[in-house]
Amino acid sequence: MDNVKLAASHEEKAALVIDPKDNTAVALTDLSKGDLCIVRKENREESIVVLEDIPFGHKIALQPIGRDESVYKYGEEIGKMKVPVPKGGWIHSHNMYCERGMKHGR
C-alpha cells in the first residue's frame, strides 16, 4: 500500500520532443524552476534542469538558442528568439516572435 501512495504522490516532470529537428520540447506537466525534467527524444531520455516556471503545454529549450535564431517545434520553424534563452529556459510569446505574423501586420 505504501508503494501505491508513493507512486500516486510522485508526478514525473517530463517534456516531449515532437521531431528530431526540434530545439524545443513540450512540457507534459507544469514545470517549476529547479525541477529536473525528463525529456524524451526518439529512443532516449535526457534530464534538463528547468530554469524558470514553465506551464503545461509550453516549450522548454533543449539547447541555448541565441537572439534571432530559429525555434523549431514539429520539425518546423515556428519563430525566432527576441532574446537569447539558455538550455532549460521557457520559450513563449514573451521572448519569441514570428516573422510571418509581422509581415501580415500582426
C-alpha positions in Angstrom: 0.0 0.0 0.0 2.9 2.4 0.8 4.2 1.9 -2.8 0.9 2.9 -4.2 0.8 6.1 -2.2 4.4 6.9 -3.2 3.7 6.4 -6.9 0.5 8.5 -6.8 2.2 11.4 -5.0 5.2 11.5 -7.4 4.4 13.4 -10.6 7.1 12.9 -13.2 8.3 16.2 -14.6 8.6 15.5 -18.3 8.7 17.1 -21.8 8.3 15.6 -25.2 10.2 16.3 -28.4 7.9 16.0 -31.4 10.5 15.9 -34.2 14.3 15.1 -34.2 14.9 18.6 -35.7 13.3 20.4 -32.8 15.3 22.5 -30.4 12.4 22.7 -28.0 10.3 20.2 -26.1 6.7 20.5 -24.9 6.0 20.4 -21.2 3.8 17.4 -20.3 3.2 18.9 -16.8 3.6 22.3 -15.1 7.4 22.7 -14.6 8.8 24.7 -11.7 12.2 26.5 -11.5 14.8 23.9 -10.3 12.8 20.8 -11.4 14.7 18.1 -13.1 12.8 17.5 -16.3 13.0 14.2 -18.2 13.0 15.0 -22.0 12.0 12.2 -24.3 13.6 12.3 -27.8 13.4 9.4 -30.2 14.6 6.4 -28.2 16.4 8.2 -25.4 15.8 10.4 -22.4 17.8 13.4 -21.2 17.5 15.3 -17.9 17.3 19.1 -18.1 17.2 21.5 -15.1 14.3 23.8 -15.5 15.5 27.5 -15.2 12.0 29.1 -14.7 8.4 28.1 -14.2 7.0 26.7 -17.5 3.3 25.9 -17.8 1.9 22.7 -19.2 2.0 22.7 -23.0 4.6 25.4 -23.3 8.1 25.0 -24.6 11.4 24.3 -22.9 14.7 25.0 -24.7 16.8 21.8 -25.3 19.9 23.9 -26.0 20.9 27.5 -25.9 19.1 29.5 -28.6 20.5 32.9 -29.5 18.8 36.1 -30.4 17.1 35.9 -33.9 17.9 32.2 -34.1 15.1 29.9 -35.2 12.8 28.0 -32.8 11.8 24.5 -34.1 8.7 22.6 -33.0 7.0 19.8 -35.0 10.1 19.9 -37.2 9.2 23.3 -38.5 10.4 26.8 -37.7 7.7 28.4 -35.5 9.5 31.7 -34.8 12.7 33.3 -33.7 14.1 34.4 -30.4 13.7 38.1 -29.3 16.4 37.4 -26.7 18.9 34.6 -26.0 17.5 31.7 -24.0 19.6 29.1 -22.2 19.0 25.4 -22.2 16.1 24.8 -19.7 14.6 28.2 -20.4 10.9 28.9 -21.2 10.1 29.8 -24.8 6.8 31.5 -25.4 5.3 34.7 -27.0 7.1 36.9 -24.3 10.5 36.1 -25.8 9.8 34.7 -29.3 8.5 36.4 -32.5 7.1 35.2 -35.8 8.3 36.9 -38.9 5.3 35.6 -40.9 3.0 37.3 -38.4 5.0 40.5 -38.6 4.7 40.6 -42.4 1.0 40.5 -42.1 0.7 43.3 -39.6 0.1 41.0 -36.6 
